[in-house]
Amino acid sequence: MAKRAADDRWRLTEAAGALKVILMKTHPKSSAGNREAGAFQPVHLGRRSRGPVEQIDRIPWNNGDIVVELVCDEFTSLCPVTEQPDFGTITVRYAPFHWLIESKSLKLYLWRFREMGVFNEPLVATIADDLFGQIAPEWLEVEGHFHSRGGIGIHVKARREAVADNDIPF
């Protein structure tokens, strides 16, 4: 049903002649213009990595309904108070609409948090917002399971969903 709603959303948008405008309103960081055949040109895959990145590589997808789960069990960030490392597992789960996340670029994206002092809750929310904006999936969940510090482990989940047809203001 979610796939049908997403297909209807695209048909409605296309019929109105405003595909790119709606995409930009729904997913501000997405780009609808580079889905043509042969448009996949990875920036990171097959190349030497020089450091963390802010943008992931996207792989075109149009093969139907699936759920993708990517797990990084060696995630590290810094506690913003003590500057001690926070270790944990980040899981990204999503239903792609037109794009898949290329896994090497996701690793490089997550690397950017290694030296960043940030609390776990806004960290997970930021990852969810960034990835949702970059791949415009039907839905996306990011879970962070952080190791215990002081006897308390923190588990955070952020979920983002595409705007339904009846939420489009025209």
Buried (B, 14 or more C-beta within 10 A) or exposed (E): EBEEBBEEBBEBBEEEEBBEEBBBEBBEBBBBEEBEEEEBEBBBEEEEEEEBBEEBBBBBBEEEEEEBEBEBEEBBBBBEEEEEBBBBBBBBBBBBBBBBBBBBBBBBBBBBBEEEBBBBEEBBBBBBBBBBBBBBBBBBBBBBBBEEBEEEEBEBBBEBEBEEBEEBEE
